[in-house]
Amino acid sequence: MNAPARLPRGPVSAALVTVLDGSPGGTPAQTDGLLMEVRTAVGRSQDVIADDDLQMALLVLYGLHYGGIGDWDPGWEWHPALIGARGTIERAFEAALRECVPGAPLPEANAAAVAKELFRLAADDTGPSLSRYLAREATQEQAVEFIVHKSIYTLKEADPHSWAIPRLRGRAKAALVEIQADEYGGGRPEHVHATIFAGTMRAMGLSDDYGHYLDAVPAVTLAAFNMMSMFGLNRRLRGAIVGHLAAFEMTSSIPNRFYGNGFRRLGYGEQVTWYFDEHVEADAVHEQIAARDLAGGLAEDAPALLADIMFGAQACLFLDVLTGTHMLESWTAGRSSLRRPITAPTSIPLKGNTPQ
Protein backbone atom coordinates (compact mmCIF):
# COMPACT_ATOMS: atom_id res chain seq x y z
CA MET A 1 0.00 0.00 0.00
CA ASN A 2 1.35 3.38 -1.01
CA ALA A 3 -0.62 5.49 1.49
CA PRO A 4 0.63 6.35 4.98
CA ALA A 5 -0.43 3.75 7.54
CA ARG A 6 -4.01 4.02 8.88
CA LEU A 7 -4.90 6.83 6.49
CA PRO A 8 -8.49 5.83 5.55
CA ARG A 9 -11.19 7.13 7.91
CA GLY A 10 -14.29 5.74 6.24
CA PRO A 11 -15.69 4.38 2.98
CA VAL A 12 -14.75 7.39 0.84
CA SER A 13 -11.10 7.68 1.87
CA ALA A 14 -10.78 3.87 1.79
CA ALA A 15 -12.19 3.71 -1.74
CA LEU A 16 -9.91 6.57 -2.79
CA VAL A 17 -6.78 4.83 -1.54
CA THR A 18 -7.84 1.63 -3.30
CA VAL A 19 -8.21 3.56 -6.55
CA LEU A 20 -4.88 5.34 -6.14
CA ASP A 21 -3.07 2.08 -5.47
CA GLY A 22 -4.05 0.98 -8.98
CA SER A 23 -3.10 2.31 -12.38
CA PRO A 24 -4.66 5.43 -13.93
CA GLY A 25 -5.15 3.40 -17.09
CA GLY A 26 -7.10 0.65 -15.35
CA THR A 27 -10.75 -0.28 -15.60
CA PRO A 28 -13.38 2.29 -14.53
CA ALA A 29 -15.09 -0.06 -12.05
CA GLN A 30 -13.18 1.23 -9.02
CA THR A 31 -13.43 4.91 -9.98
CA ASP A 32 -17.17 4.48 -10.53
CA GLY A 33 -17.38 2.95 -7.05
CA LEU A 34 -15.46 5.91 -5.62
CA LEU A 35 -17.83 8.42 -7.19
CA MET A 36 -20.80 6.52 -5.77
CA GLU A 37 -19.24 6.50 -2.29
CA VAL A 38 -18.57 10.24 -2.50
CA ARG A 39 -22.13 11.09 -3.55
CA THR A 40 -23.57 8.87 -0.82
CA ALA A 41 -21.30 10.28 1.89
CA VAL A 42 -21.93 13.90 0.91
CA GLY A 43 -25.66 13.31 0.87
CA ARG A 44 -25.79 11.84 4.35
CA SER A 45 -23.07 13.91 6.08
CA GLN A 46 -24.43 15.98 8.96
CA ASP A 47 -21.41 18.31 9.00
CA VAL A 48 -19.00 18.27 6.06
CA ILE A 49 -16.52 20.49 7.89
CA ALA A 50 -16.19 17.99 10.75
CA ASP A 51 -16.54 14.86 8.60
CA ASP A 52 -13.32 12.88 9.07
CA ASP A 53 -13.85 10.70 6.02
CA LEU A 54 -14.67 13.48 3.55
CA GLN A 55 -11.98 15.85 4.84
CA MET A 56 -9.32 13.14 4.66
CA ALA A 57 -10.40 12.23 1.12
CA LEU A 58 -10.28 15.88 0.10
CA LEU A 59 -6.83 16.35 1.60
CA VAL A 60 -5.54 13.29 -0.29
CA LEU A 61 -7.06 14.58 -3.54
CA TYR A 62 -5.39 17.96 -3.05
CA GLY A 63 -2.20 16.12 -2.11
CA LEU A 64 -2.01 14.81 -5.67
CA HIS A 65 -1.22 18.42 -6.68
CA TYR A 66 1.12 19.21 -3.79
CA GLY A 67 2.86 15.86 -3.41
CA GLY A 68 4.13 14.48 -0.14
CA ILE A 69 1.35 12.21 1.10
CA GLY A 70 1.66 9.02 -0.93
CA ASP A 71 3.90 7.81 -3.75
CA TRP A 72 0.99 7.25 -6.11
CA ASP A 73 1.24 7.38 -9.89
CA PRO A 74 1.37 11.08 -10.90
CA GLY A 75 -1.01 10.24 -13.73
CA TRP A 76 -3.83 10.39 -11.19
CA GLU A 77 -3.44 14.15 -10.66
CA TRP A 78 -5.88 15.22 -13.38
CA HIS A 79 -7.84 12.00 -13.81
CA PRO A 80 -11.45 13.00 -14.65
CA ALA A 81 -12.99 10.65 -12.08
CA LEU A 82 -10.85 12.06 -9.27
CA ILE A 83 -11.54 15.64 -10.34
CA GLY A 84 -15.23 14.76 -10.33
CA ALA A 85 -15.00 13.29 -6.83
CA ARG A 86 -13.11 16.35 -5.63
CA GLY A 87 -15.65 18.70 -7.14
CA THR A 88 -18.54 16.92 -5.43
CA ILE A 89 -16.90 17.24 -2.02
CA GLU A 90 -15.83 20.82 -2.73
CA ARG A 91 -19.35 21.94 -3.57
CA ALA A 92 -20.65 20.58 -0.26
CA PHE A 93 -17.68 22.01 1.66
CA GLU A 94 -18.00 25.47 0.13
CA ALA A 95 -21.76 25.49 0.76
CA ALA A 96 -21.16 24.57 4.42
CA LEU A 97 -18.61 27.37 4.81
CA ARG A 98 -20.90 29.93 3.23
CA GLU A 99 -23.69 28.84 5.54
CA CYS A 100 -21.48 29.15 8.62
CA VAL A 101 -19.88 32.48 7.71
CA PRO A 102 -22.25 35.40 8.37
CA GLY A 103 -22.78 37.81 5.54
CA ALA A 104 -21.98 41.45 6.20
CA PRO A 105 -22.48 44.72 4.30
CA LEU A 106 -19.71 45.06 1.76
CA PRO A 107 -17.33 48.01 1.85
CA GLU A 108 -16.80 50.16 -1.20
CA ALA A 109 -14.60 48.53 -3.82
CA ASN A 110 -11.54 50.66 -3.14
CA ALA A 111 -8.33 49.82 -1.35
CA ALA A 112 -8.82 52.08 1.65
CA ALA A 113 -12.35 50.89 2.40
CA VAL A 114 -11.48 47.22 1.93
CA ALA A 115 -8.42 47.48 4.17
CA LYS A 116 -10.42 49.28 6.85
CA GLU A 117 -13.10 46.57 6.84
CA LEU A 118 -10.50 43.77 6.95
CA PHE A 119 -8.78 45.38 9.93
CA ARG A 120 -12.17 45.72 11.61
CA LEU A 121 -12.94 42.04 11.09
CA ALA A 122 -9.55 41.06 12.48
CA ALA A 123 -9.96 43.35 15.49
CA ASP A 124 -13.49 42.04 16.17
CA ASP A 125 -12.34 38.41 16.17
CA THR A 126 -13.61 37.19 19.53
CA GLY A 127 -12.42 33.61 19.34
CA PRO A 128 -10.61 31.94 22.24
CA SER A 129 -7.00 32.99 22.59
CA LEU A 130 -5.04 29.86 21.86
CA SER A 131 -1.83 31.90 21.70
CA ARG A 132 -2.29 33.31 25.20
CA TYR A 133 -3.01 29.83 26.54
CA LEU A 134 0.20 28.55 24.94
CA ALA A 135 2.10 31.49 26.41
CA ARG A 136 0.85 31.07 29.98
CA GLU A 137 -0.59 27.64 30.70
CA ALA A 138 0.11 24.95 28.12
CA THR A 139 1.99 21.86 29.19
CA GLN A 140 4.78 20.40 27.11
CA GLU A 141 2.39 17.69 25.86
CA GLN A 142 -0.09 20.34 24.73
CA ALA A 143 2.65 22.34 23.03
CA VAL A 144 3.65 19.22 21.11
CA GLU A 145 0.02 18.69 20.07
CA PHE A 146 -0.18 22.29 18.88
CA ILE A 147 2.84 21.74 16.63
CA VAL A 148 1.33 18.52 15.26
CA HIS A 149 -1.90 20.36 14.35
CA LYS A 150 0.07 23.21 12.83
CA SER A 151 2.25 20.91 10.74
CA ILE A 152 -0.58 19.96 8.37
CA TYR A 153 -0.47 23.41 6.79
CA THR A 154 2.87 24.83 7.89
CA LEU A 155 5.08 22.16 6.33
CA LYS A 156 3.58 23.45 3.09
CA GLU A 157 3.35 27.07 4.22
CA ALA A 158 2.45 29.61 1.53
CA ASP A 159 1.84 26.98 -1.15
CA PRO A 160 -2.00 27.21 -1.18
CA HIS A 161 -1.86 30.98 -1.66
CA SER A 162 0.72 30.71 -4.42
CA TRP A 163 -1.83 29.04 -6.71
CA ALA A 164 -3.35 32.52 -7.04
CA ILE A 165 -0.26 34.20 -8.52
CA PRO A 166 -1.01 33.47 -12.22
CA ARG A 167 -4.68 34.31 -11.62
CA LEU A 168 -4.04 37.90 -10.57
CA ARG A 169 -2.59 40.89 -12.35
CA GLY A 170 -1.26 44.35 -11.67
CA ARG A 171 -1.13 45.66 -8.13
CA ALA A 172 -2.65 42.55 -6.55
CA LYS A 173 -0.22 40.19 -8.30
CA ALA A 174 2.78 42.32 -7.32
CA ALA A 175 1.63 42.40 -3.69
CA LEU A 176 1.11 38.63 -3.56
CA VAL A 177 4.52 37.95 -5.06
CA GLU A 178 6.12 40.33 -2.55
CA ILE A 179 4.53 38.45 0.37
CA GLN A 180 5.28 35.03 -1.05
CA ALA A 181 8.91 35.90 -1.74
CA ASP A 182 9.37 36.45 2.00
CA GLU A 183 7.50 33.22 2.79
CA TYR A 184 9.92 31.35 0.55
CA GLY A 185 12.99 32.81 2.19
CA GLY A 186 13.86 35.71 -0.09
CA GLY A 187 16.24 33.54 -2.08
CA ARG A 188 17.76 31.81 0.96
CA PRO A 189 16.60 28.17 1.09
CA GLU A 190 17.29 27.85 4.79
CA HIS A 191 14.93 30.77 5.46
CA VAL A 192 11.92 29.26 3.70
CA HIS A 193 9.25 29.36 6.39
CA ALA A 194 8.22 25.74 5.87
CA THR A 195 11.88 24.76 6.27
CA ILE A 196 12.21 26.77 9.47
CA PHE A 197 9.11 25.06 10.85
CA ALA A 198 10.51 21.66 9.91
CA GLY A 199 13.53 22.60 12.04
CA THR A 200 11.18 23.43 14.92
CA MET A 201 9.68 19.95 14.67
CA ARG A 202 13.07 18.22 14.58
CA ALA A 203 14.31 20.28 17.52
CA MET A 204 11.27 19.08 19.49
CA GLY A 205 12.02 15.47 18.67
CA LEU A 206 9.19 15.22 16.14
CA SER A 207 9.24 13.93 12.58
CA ASP A 208 9.15 16.57 9.85
CA ASP A 209 8.02 14.10 7.19
CA TYR A 210 4.80 15.42 5.70
CA GLY A 211 1.90 13.17 6.59
CA HIS A 212 3.68 11.47 9.48
CA TYR A 213 1.03 12.70 11.93
CA LEU A 214 -1.85 12.81 9.47
CA ASP A 215 -3.74 10.03 11.21
CA ALA A 216 -3.57 11.90 14.52
CA VAL A 217 -5.22 15.18 13.56
CA PRO A 218 -9.02 15.66 13.55
CA ALA A 219 -11.21 16.72 10.64
CA VAL A 220 -11.31 20.37 11.72
CA THR A 221 -7.53 20.64 11.28
CA LEU A 222 -7.71 19.03 7.86
CA ALA A 223 -10.59 21.36 6.95
CA ALA A 224 -8.54 24.48 7.67
CA PHE A 225 -5.88 23.40 5.16
CA ASN A 226 -8.41 22.02 2.70
CA MET A 227 -10.21 25.37 2.68
CA MET A 228 -7.01 27.13 1.61
CA SER A 229 -6.39 24.54 -1.11
CA MET A 230 -9.96 24.80 -2.39
CA PHE A 231 -9.75 28.60 -2.57
CA GLY A 232 -6.31 28.52 -4.20
CA LEU A 233 -6.92 25.77 -6.76
CA ASN A 234 -10.23 27.09 -8.09
CA ARG A 235 -9.80 30.19 -10.23
CA ARG A 236 -13.40 31.23 -9.58
CA LEU A 237 -12.47 31.51 -5.87
CA ARG A 238 -9.38 33.68 -6.38
CA GLY A 239 -11.07 36.47 -4.46
CA ALA A 240 -11.55 34.13 -1.50
CA ILE A 241 -7.90 33.04 -1.38
CA VAL A 242 -6.84 36.71 -1.45
CA GLY A 243 -9.22 37.53 1.41
CA HIS A 244 -8.02 34.48 3.30
CA LEU A 245 -4.38 35.52 3.04
CA ALA A 246 -5.21 39.05 4.15
CA ALA A 247 -6.98 37.83 7.29
CA PHE A 248 -4.31 35.20 7.87
CA GLU A 249 -1.51 37.77 7.85
CA MET A 250 -3.50 40.30 9.89
CA THR A 251 -4.04 37.85 12.75
CA SER A 252 -0.54 36.37 12.84
CA SER A 253 2.04 38.79 14.28
CA ILE A 254 0.78 39.12 17.87
CA PRO A 255 -0.19 35.44 18.30
CA ASN A 256 3.26 34.38 17.09
CA ARG A 257 4.85 36.56 19.77
CA PHE A 258 2.78 34.70 22.37
CA TYR A 259 3.62 31.32 20.85
CA GLY A 260 7.33 32.08 20.95
CA ASN A 261 7.07 33.19 24.57
CA GLY A 262 5.15 30.05 25.44
CA PHE A 263 7.81 27.76 24.04
CA ARG A 264 10.50 29.75 25.86
CA ARG A 265 8.49 29.37 29.07
CA LEU A 266 8.58 25.61 28.54
CA GLY A 267 12.35 25.72 28.19
CA TYR A 268 12.81 25.47 24.44
CA GLY A 269 15.65 27.30 22.74
CA GLU A 270 15.96 29.27 19.53
CA GLN A 271 15.92 26.23 17.26
CA VAL A 272 12.27 25.84 18.29
CA THR A 273 11.25 29.49 18.66
CA TRP A 274 12.92 30.87 15.51
CA TYR A 275 9.85 30.13 13.39
CA PHE A 276 7.53 32.12 15.66
CA ASP A 277 9.96 34.98 16.21
CA GLU A 278 10.48 35.29 12.45
CA HIS A 279 6.75 35.82 11.94
CA VAL A 280 6.37 38.57 14.53
CA GLU A 281 8.12 41.16 12.38
CA ALA A 282 7.46 39.66 8.94
CA ASP A 283 3.70 39.42 9.35
CA ALA A 284 3.42 42.92 10.80
CA VAL A 285 4.70 44.11 7.42
CA HIS A 286 2.74 41.56 5.41
CA GLU A 287 -0.60 42.54 6.93
CA GLN A 288 -0.35 46.04 5.47
CA ILE A 289 0.56 44.76 2.01
CA ALA A 290 -2.12 42.06 2.12
CA ALA A 291 -4.91 44.38 3.24
CA ARG A 292 -4.22 47.42 1.09
CA ASP A 293 -2.32 46.30 -2.00
CA LEU A 294 -3.43 42.68 -2.36
CA ALA A 295 -7.07 42.60 -1.21
CA GLY A 296 -7.71 46.30 -1.76
CA GLY A 297 -5.93 46.31 -5.10
CA LEU A 298 -7.90 43.29 -6.31
CA ALA A 299 -11.19 44.88 -5.24
CA GLU A 300 -10.37 48.01 -7.22
CA ASP A 301 -9.33 46.05 -10.33
CA ALA A 302 -12.15 43.49 -10.13
CA PRO A 303 -15.09 44.81 -8.07
CA ALA A 304 -17.09 41.67 -8.88
CA LEU A 305 -14.70 39.73 -6.61
CA LEU A 306 -15.31 41.94 -3.56
CA ALA A 307 -17.89 39.63 -1.97
CA ASP A 308 -15.54 36.65 -2.24
CA ILE A 309 -12.63 38.65 -0.84
CA MET A 310 -14.65 39.34 2.29
CA PHE A 311 -15.97 35.77 2.39
CA GLY A 312 -12.42 34.39 2.27
CA ALA A 313 -11.36 36.63 5.15
CA GLN A 314 -14.37 35.67 7.26
CA ALA A 315 -13.91 31.98 6.47
CA CYS A 316 -10.28 32.20 7.59
CA LEU A 317 -11.32 33.70 10.92
CA PHE A 318 -14.15 31.16 11.30
CA LEU A 319 -11.90 28.11 10.85
CA ASP A 320 -9.27 29.68 13.11
CA VAL A 321 -11.88 29.97 15.88
CA LEU A 322 -13.08 26.42 15.22
CA THR A 323 -9.62 24.86 15.45
CA GLY A 324 -8.61 26.96 18.46
CA THR A 325 -11.84 26.13 20.30
CA HIS A 326 -11.33 22.43 19.63
CA MET A 327 -7.83 22.47 21.12
CA LEU A 328 -8.70 24.59 24.15
CA GLU A 329 -11.87 22.67 25.00
CA SER A 330 -9.99 19.40 24.76
CA TRP A 331 -7.14 20.57 26.96
CA THR A 332 -9.31 22.21 29.61
CA ALA A 333 -11.32 18.98 29.78
CA GLY A 334 -8.11 17.07 30.43
CA ARG A 335 -8.01 15.15 27.16
CA SER A 336 -5.88 15.15 24.03
CA SER A 337 -6.89 17.38 21.13
CA LEU A 338 -5.67 14.70 18.72
CA ARG A 339 -7.44 11.59 17.50
CA ARG A 340 -4.66 9.63 19.15
CA PRO A 341 -2.14 11.15 21.58
CA ILE A 342 1.43 11.81 20.53
CA THR A 343 4.06 10.95 23.12
CA ALA A 344 5.96 14.11 23.94
CA PRO A 345 9.76 13.88 23.72
CA THR A 346 11.33 13.33 27.13
CA SER A 347 14.18 15.78 26.59
CA ILE A 348 13.86 19.46 25.69
CA PRO A 349 16.61 21.00 23.54
CA LEU A 350 17.68 24.13 25.39
CA LYS A 351 19.67 27.09 24.16
CA GLY A 352 19.77 26.15 20.48
CA ASN A 353 21.27 28.75 18.17
CA THR A 354 19.29 30.32 15.36
CA PRO A 355 20.71 29.18 12.01
CA GLN A 356 22.11 31.97 9.90
Buried (B, 14 or more C-beta within 10 A) or exposed (E): EEBBEEBBBBBBBBBBBBBBBBEBEEEEEBBEBBBBBBBEBBEEBEEBBBBBBBBBBBBBBBBBBBEEBBEBBEEBBEBEBBBBBBEBBBEBBBEBBEEBBEEEEBBBBBBEBBBBBBBEBBEEBEBBBBBBBBBEEBEBBBBBBBBBBBBBBBBBBBBBBBBBEEBBEEBBBBBBEBBBEBBBBEEEEEBBBBBBBBBBBBBBBBEBEBBBBBBBBBBBBBBBBBBBBBBBBBEEBBBBBBBBBBBBBBBBBBBBBBBBBBBBBBEBBBBBBBBBBBBBEBBBBBBBBBBBBBBBBBBBBBEEBBBBBBBBBBBBBBBBBBBBBBBBEBBEEEEBBBBEBBEBEEEBBEEBEEEE
